[in-house]
Amino acid sequence: MSCFLIVPALAEHLSKSASSKDIYPLDRTNRELVMMQKLSVSAHSDAHLSSYRLPDLTFGKTKLPYDSIVPVWSALASAQNELARTFAMERLSENVKKTDQERAALKVGLAWAQFRLGALDLAKREAGRSLDLCPNQFSAHRILLNILSLRKGFAAAYLQLLNLPLPKRTPRWDETLASDEVELALASWAWQLGEWDQVFYHLNRSFPDGLENMPDGIREDWFRLALYRGHPEDAAAAAALLIDRSPIENTDQLLQTIVKSGWTKQALPLYRTAYAARPESELLRRRLVGLCIREGQLDEARALTNSGALRTAA
């Protein structure tokens, strides 16, 4: 990946930070405002990126190069983790010569079984040994990254994956990781660290076609991200998609976040769109009148008021 220009600054920044509160990129003056905005964006869910995990290994491949790993893969594919661990340990202890590739595969199977059973230290050890035997693979790295993420070692996970040379050719038993998933994982760990510019960078690489191709959860995070980075146009673009077919209360909550950020110019056309779609809403009409007055659109405010008395209880 062509990310190395941003590594030194981030690495230096992270190396000086002992806790997540020290990693926060904003100055102390802005921090309280941003955290207030963060709390107001969504009262019913957390950020999608804050709960993101790398996709699990599936062990679903059937055309495997070694007979010894077939029962291990079969057991793991059906979530029989204890059985898979037993099979892998038995095969590794056999007094039969095996290639490094074969032993690496067995150790990956053993590491994943240990991981699924909660034996993280053992999983880490076996994944590391698998990498020693076969460096050109994804699977063992994915196990190690899952362990780091589970232990909230987000800075270490971010830097490990960012600097990981992604092999173009891997063994037949290996499970690769798509480039968009790599970028999404990097965005997730950068999010955990409060490195908003890096989140923006990686989300752009994961979704090069823009907002329209993002799932709703990522769009919500993009909206939050725009708030944190102080980018009103990005926030408005995300809000325009999020308010489509949303309940009135959710729409108003989202748009009020933009208003309270001081971005009334961007909020006004969004309220116009929302009210045009639901002209029966007194709440949206009242909000729109208030914004028109603040933005100097007095004729529009007067027309909205003349169309019917505003109910202040709305």
Protein Blocks (a to p, Z undefined) as FASTA:
>chain_A
ZZklmmmmmmmmmmmpcbfklmpmbdfklmmmmmmmmmmmpmkbccfklmgccdddfkla
fbdfbfklmmmmmmmmnopaklmmmmmmmmmmpccdcdfklmmmmmmmmmmmmmmnopam
lmmmmmmmmmmmmmbbfklmmmmmmmmmmnopaklmmmmmmmpccdfbdcfkbccddfkl
mmmmmmmmmmmnopaklmmmmmmmmmmnojmlpcfklmmmmmmmmmmnopaklmmmmmmm
mmgopafklmmmmmmmmmmnopamlmmmmmmmmmmmmmmbmklmmmmmmmmmmnopamlm
mmmmmnoccdfkZZ
